[in-house]
Amino acid sequence: MALPLMPGNSPNAQLKKEKFHKSQHFMVYGGRMVLDLEKPGIGGEPLVGQKFLPKYSVYPKGEGSDLPSWVAFDKQTLRFDAYFKELEFDAKVETHRIRKCKIFFYLEDDTIQVIEPRFKNSGLPQGTLIHRHRIPLPPPNDNQFYNVFNFNINKDIVFYSRTFTVTNCDLFTKNFLSKLGITLNEPGTVPEDPYTNLRLQHEASMNPLRPYERLHPLKQFLENDGKTLRFYCLWDDTDNLFGDRRELVLHYYLADDTIDVMEVIPPNCGRVHVPKFLRRCKLPKKAPVQMKPPGAVTARTVLNVFGTMNEGKHVVLDSCDIGGATEEFYKDCDLAIGKEINVFGRRVVLTDCDEFTKAYYRFKYGTEDFTPVQHKAPPGPKPPRLVPPYNGFGSEEDSLGNCHGLMPKPVHKDFQKFMKKDSSGLNSNVLRFKARKMTTDPVQRERVFLISYFLSDDSLSVFELEQKNSGVTGGKFLERQRVKKPGQELFKSELPEYFKAQDLYVGGSIYVSGVNFQLVDADDYTLGYMELHSDEFPITNVGTIFSKLRSISEDKQNEVRAFLSHNTPVNGGFVSFESFRDLVMGLNCGLTEHEALVLARRFSEHPPPKEDVRLMLSVAQHYLKRNRFEDYNLLSARFVHTDRQKLERLPNEEVRNICKAFMLPLPESLLEALLTEYTDGGGIDYHGLVAGLNWLENPAPAVMTDDILKYEVSARFDGGRSALKNINCSSLVKEIFSFSPNKGEAEAAAST
């Protein structure tokens, strides 16, 4: 009954078939066109009655990745121990030979290699018997090749009509064949070769009954060439007339067990410098009384010589060396720290050795004690080098350099500190403080000074800010230099002490050029730098500040609770900086102005300062006009060329690099402020920036001198006291005293 012609019941076998190529059945063999009957049909499918044998070994699929065999089995080889029996027809003694060999089966391509180990004086061409290639099976299956399933232990394998018997294999081969499901046979034994046994017996009978003494100094030389033991020695010759204690260096050469001794001649001792104290030779343990006659010291001893001049001489060597002169020499085992050796009648004590010698004795003899022998008196203390006092010419460091040598050298500055603390990007490493004079004169007290301390070379400069209608001309007050601390002696031998960065803090004082300055404020960068490096500036350590506040008495804590109950409920726990300062300074716990400022910055709202864009553009145009910068068209074209996406916006870093490339004569602080103002979510509006800076087409109004001076001296104290608007006093007290403002309010109400 035929199936209905419905979807899924079609009898067409070519459905879902993708390959329809036809194999090439004709081939040229021996100059003739023949038909290859082993080629498959259309699409690579076998013809009727055609069977395909696997070309290579087929391994079972595992859980690993399906990699090709030349990748999965790279450098993996099966090794079998085998032998084959070779018949001998022309030999008189032997009838056959048993030749052992190694069979290597390479898993990556089913190739086989047979190697016979080489034996000394075998007379056979040993080595590689069969080069690596695929070996066909014996007839009638010579159209197939050997694969991994044809190998097993204790099994005969035929390679090109030669039968190899597999006796054993290595551990990797056993594990691999076991994982393939092949049951391994028991290991076989290799039969003995009668001719080989006969050769061994014949060689054993050839050994002489009186063997010669074998001397092989070459092995010791090759192993220890260039290796030398070094000992430091002492020869005490004070018992003789005009004798003294002489230091020596002994070298022991491991290559040939020889010794040489060098003398350490100190300078200006009056002795003649000789090349060596003892030339290189073998050092005898006992000093010889007299010289040995010629022939007494030889490597071999002649026992007897007989025969005539015509018949020839026959020499018999004495293997026992009875008549030879015996003499003991020093070896490495006889040398050790603290031992005394005899150097041809001189008693020499070994006092110390070098590190290589210690490692050698530690490895070979297990010695661990290498305590040197103290034979020198400890050196006396060096007399202090007196330096004359400062004479007033030049600087103290320059005058001190003249005392160290005849040729004075310039003073070396701390280059590492300069490279570490020099200005880099936005990190200026300059601490700036606002200061006022400590005087009773009201006019002088109103003068404002800017003290800049440079961390790169510990120098400082003082600049006076100009004020309107003050009657005092501002400007540079002190050139950049290091400033000495007051109260030091002028003409002294020691170097003077200079002001350091730790000596400057808000509330402190500094004496410069006969004027006492009171530091009243610092900029945001200075306060942040000191707080970030609290290990260098202990005055900014928050833990120390908290410990001072926790040490106050109970009465002072009640005052704090009363202050919280009257001030924090009104404004949500926030107070002004002035009220906060009066509170913490009135606790009398030893806090300074700078510590109060650090404490206020920690618990305050610190919003970024607002800048006037019009004022900044006016100041920028003033700088550009003064330096005659007019390349605005080129600057705008450069921005447009960099903007590949045509977004009318560029990243902050690219705009800054272009401005630096055009060398815009603007202060760093002013340029950063302008870039910040022209930045939105997508980048910087470079068209608006160029239009604002163009003083030729869009001139800005004139600016005052104070506004220009503000950016020239880079004095921005917006992060100091003026930025501390609201201080969360409730959070501060809760963290230090562990009580809330509600509790303080309740206690205050109960007390009233």
Residue pairs with C-beta under 8 A, 6 or more apart in sequence:
3 9
3 11
17 43
19 43
19 44
20 42
20 43
21 42
21 43
21 44
22 41
22 42
23 39
23 40
23 41
23 44
24 36
24 39
25 35
25 36
25 37
25 39
26 33
26 34
26 35
26 36
27 33
27 34
27 35
27 36
28 34
38 50
40 46
40 47
40 50
40 52
41 47
41 50
46 52
53 143
53 144
54 147
55 145
56 69
56 109
56 110
56 147
57 69
57 107
57 110
57 147
57 148
57 149
58 147
59 69
59 148
59 180
60 180
60 181
64 72
69 107
69 108
69 109
70 108
70 109
73 106
73 107
73 108
74 108
76 106
76 107
76 108
76 172
76 176
77 104
77 105
77 106
77 107
78 104
78 105
78 107
78 148
78 151
78 169
78 172
78 173
78 176
78 177
79 102
79 103
79 104
79 105
79 169
79 170
79 172
79 173
80 102
80 103
80 104
80 105
80 151
80 153
80 166
80 168
80 169
80 173
81 100
81 102
81 103
81 166
81 167
81 168
81 169
82 100
82 101
82 102
82 103
82 157
82 164
82 165
82 166
82 167
83 98
83 99
83 100
83 101
83 164
83 165
83 167
83 190
83 191
84 99
84 101
84 162
84 163
84 164
84 165
85 96
85 97
85 98
85 99
85 163
85 191
86 96
86 97
86 99
87 95
87 96
88 94
88 95
88 96
88 97
93 195
93 198
94 194
94 195
94 198
97 193
97 195
98 190
98 191
98 192
98 193
98 196
99 116
99 124
100 116
100 117
100 190
101 114
101 115
101 116
101 117
101 129
101 164
102 114
102 115
102 116
102 117
103 112
103 113
103 114
103 151
103 157
103 164
103 166
104 112
104 113
104 114
104 115
104 132
105 111
105 112
105 146
105 148
105 151
106 112
106 113
106 132
107 148
107 176
109 134
110 134
110 145
110 146
110 147
110 148
111 132
111 133
111 134
112 130
112 132
112 133
112 134
112 135
112 146
112 159
113 128
113 130
113 131
113 132
114 128
114 129
114 130
114 159
114 164
115 127
115 128
115 129
116 126
116 127
116 128
116 129
117 126
118 126
118 127
119 126
130 159
130 160
134 145
134 146
135 145
135 146
135 159
135 160
136 142
136 143
136 144
136 145
136 146
137 144
137 145
137 146
137 150
138 158
138 161
146 157
148 177
148 180
149 180
149 182
150 157
151 157
151 166
151 177
152 166
152 177
152 182
152 184
152 185
153 166
153 167
153 168
153 169
153 184
153 185
153 186
153 187
153 188
154 165
154 166
154 167
154 185
154 186
154 187
154 188
155 165
155 166
155 185
156 163
156 164
156 165
156 166
157 163
157 164
157 165
157 166
158 164
165 188
166 188
167 187
167 188
167 189
167 190
168 187
168 188
169 177
174 184
177 184
178 184
210 319
211 319
212 300
212 317
212 319
213 300
213 317
213 319
213 321
215 299
217 256
220 254
220 255
220 256
221 255
221 256
224 253
224 254
224 255
225 255
226 255
227 253
227 254
227 255
227 356
227 360
228 251
228 252
228 253
228 254
228 356
229 251
229 252
229 254
229 332
229 335
229 353
229 356
229 357
229 360
230 249
230 250
230 251
230 252
230 353
230 354
230 356
230 357
231 249
231 250
231 252
231 335
231 337
231 350
231 351
231 352
231 353
231 357
232 247
232 248
232 249
232 250
232 350
232 351
232 352
232 353
232 372
233 247
233 248
233 249
233 250
233 261
233 348
233 349
233 350
233 351
234 245
234 246
234 247
234 248
234 348
234 349
234 351
234 373
234 375
235 245
235 246
235 248
235 343
235 346
235 347
235 348
235 349
236 245
236 347
236 349
237 243
237 244
237 245
237 246
237 346
238 244
238 245
245 375
246 263
246 264
247 263
247 264
248 261
248 262
248 263
248 264
248 277
248 348
249 261
249 262
249 263
249 264
250 259
250 260
250 261
250 335
250 348
250 350
251 259
251 260
251 261
251 262
251 280
252 258
252 259
252 330
252 332
252 335
253 259
253 260
253 280
254 332
257 282
257 329
257 331
257 332
258 280
258 281
258 282
258 283
259 278
259 280
259 281
259 282
259 283
259 330
260 276
260 278
260 279
260 280
260 281
261 276
261 277
261 278
261 343
261 348
262 276
262 277
263 274
263 276
263 277
265 271
265 273
278 343
278 344
282 329
282 330
283 329
283 330
283 341
283 343
284 327
284 328
284 329
284 330
285 328
285 329
285 330
285 334
285 342
286 327
286 328
286 342
287 342
287 344
287 345
292 325
296 324
296 325
297 325
297 327
298 324
300 317
300 318
300 321
301 317
301 318
301 321
301 322
301 323
301 324
302 315
302 316
302 317
302 318
303 316
303 317
303 318
304 316
305 313
305 314
305 315
305 316
306 313
306 314
307 313
307 314
318 324
330 341
332 360
332 364
333 365
334 341
335 341
335 350
336 350
336 361
336 367
337 350
337 351
337 352
337 353
337 369
337 370
337 371
337 372
337 373
338 349
338 350
338 351
338 373
339 349
339 350
340 347
340 348
340 349
340 350
341 347
341 348
341 350
342 348
349 373
349 375
350 373
351 372
351 373
351 375
352 370
352 372
352 373
353 370
358 370
361 367
361 370
362 368
386 493
387 400
387 403
387 493
388 403
388 493
389 491
389 492
389 493
390 396
390 399
390 490
390 491
390 492
390 493
391 399
391 491
392 490
392 491
393 399
395 411
396 495
396 496
397 411
397 495
398 408
398 411
400 495
401 408
401 409
401 410
401 411
402 408
413 457
414 457
417 456
417 457
418 456
418 457
421 429
421 455
421 456
422 429
422 456
423 429
423 430
423 456
426 668
426 672
428 525
428 714
429 454
429 455
429 456
429 529
430 452
430 453
430 454
430 455
430 525
431 452
431 453
431 455
431 501
431 504
431 522
431 526
431 529
431 530
432 450
432 451
432 452
432 453
432 522
432 523
432 525
432 526
432 714
432 715
432 717
433 450
433 451
433 453
433 504
433 506
433 519
433 520
433 521
433 522
433 526
434 448
434 449
434 450
434 451
434 519
434 520
434 521
434 522
434 715
434 717
434 720
435 448
435 449
435 450
435 451
435 462
435 510
435 517
435 518
435 519
435 520
436 445
436 446
436 447
436 448
436 449
436 517
436 518
436 520
437 444
437 445
437 447
437 449
437 515
437 516
437 517
437 518
438 509
438 516
438 517
438 518
439 445
439 516
443 470
443 471
443 472
446 467
446 470
447 464
447 467
447 470
447 472
448 464
448 465
448 467
449 462
449 463
449 464
449 465
449 477
449 517
450 462
450 463
450 464
450 465
450 713
450 715
451 460
451 461
451 462
451 504
451 510
451 512
451 517
451 519
452 460
452 461
452 462
452 463
452 480
453 459
453 460
453 499
453 501
453 504
454 460
454 461
454 480
455 501
457 482
458 482
458 498
458 499
458 500
458 501
459 480
459 481
459 482
460 478
460 480
460 481
460 482
460 483
460 499
460 512
461 476
461 478
461 479
461 480
461 481
462 476
462 477
462 478
462 512
462 513
462 517
463 474
463 475
463 476
463 477
463 713
463 715
464 472
464 474
464 475
464 476
464 477
465 474
465 709
465 713
465 715
466 473
466 474
466 475
466 705
466 706
466 709
467 474
468 706
474 709
477 513
478 512
478 513
482 498
482 499
483 498
483 499
483 510
483 512
484 496
484 497
484 498
484 499
485 496
485 497
485 498
485 499
485 503
485 511
486 511
488 496
488 497
499 510
501 536
501 537
502 536
502 537
502 538
502 539
503 510
504 510
504 519
505 519
505 530
505 537
505 539
505 592
505 593
505 594
506 519
506 520
506 521
506 522
506 592
506 593
506 594
506 597
507 519
507 520
507 592
507 593
507 594
508 518
508 519
508 592
508 594
509 516
509 517
509 518
509 519
510 516
510 517
510 519
511 517
521 717
521 720
521 721
522 597
522 717
522 720
523 715
523 716
523 717
523 718
523 719
523 720
524 716
524 717
524 718
524 719
524 720
524 723
525 719
527 597
527 598
527 601
527 719
527 720
528 719
530 537
530 539
530 540
531 537
531 540
531 598
531 601
534 540
534 541
534 542
538 544
539 592
539 594
539 595
539 598
540 594
540 595
540 598
542 598
542 599
542 602
545 591
545 595
545 598
545 599
546 735
546 736
548 589
548 590
548 591
548 595
549 584
549 587
549 589
549 591
549 736
549 737
550 736
550 737
551 589
552 587
552 588
552 589
556 587
556 588
556 589
557 737
558 747
559 586
559 587
560 583
560 587
560 733
560 737
560 744
561 739
561 743
561 744
561 745
561 747
561 748
562 744
562 748
563 583
563 729
564 729
564 730
564 733
564 741
564 744
564 745
565 741
565 744
565 745
565 747
565 748
565 749
566 748
567 575
567 579
567 729
568 574
568 575
568 729
568 730
568 741
569 741
569 745
571 726
573 728
573 729
573 730
573 731
573 741
574 605
574 726
574 727
574 728
574 729
575 583
575 726
575 727
575 729
576 725
576 726
576 727
577 600
577 604
577 721
577 724
577 725
577 727
580 596
580 600
580 727
580 729
581 596
581 600
583 729
584 591
584 596
584 599
585 591
585 593
585 596
591 599
597 720
597 721
597 724
599 732
600 724
600 727
601 724
602 732
603 727
603 728
603 729
603 731
603 732
604 723
604 724
604 725
604 726
604 727
604 728
605 725
605 726
605 728
606 719
606 723
606 724
607 723
607 725
609 716
609 718
609 719
609 723
611 673
611 676
611 677
613 677
613 692
614 700
615 703
615 707
616 670
616 673
616 674
616 677
617 674
617 692
617 693
617 700
618 700
618 701
618 702
618 703
618 707
619 670
619 703
619 707
619 708
619 711
620 666
620 670
620 674
620 692
620 693
621 693
621 695
621 699
621 700
622 702
622 703
622 708
623 665
623 666
623 667
623 670
624 664
624 665
624 666
624 693
624 695
625 695
626 665
627 665
629 664
629 665
630 696
631 662
632 690
632 693
632 694
632 696
632 697
634 662
635 658
635 662
635 690
636 686
636 687
636 690
638 658
638 661
638 662
639 650
639 655
639 658
639 686
639 687
639 690
642 650
642 654
642 658
643 649
643 650
643 686
647 682
647 683
648 685
648 686
648 687
649 680
649 682
649 683
649 684
649 685
649 686
650 683
650 684
650 686
651 683
651 684
652 675
652 679
652 683
652 684
655 675
655 683
655 684
655 686
655 689
656 671
656 675
659 666
659 671
664 671
664 693
666 674
667 711
667 712
667 714
668 714
669 711
669 714
669 716
670 711
674 689
674 692
675 684
675 689
678 684
678 685
678 686
678 688
678 689
678 692
691 697
691 698
692 698
710 716
730 740
730 741
733 739
733 741
734 740
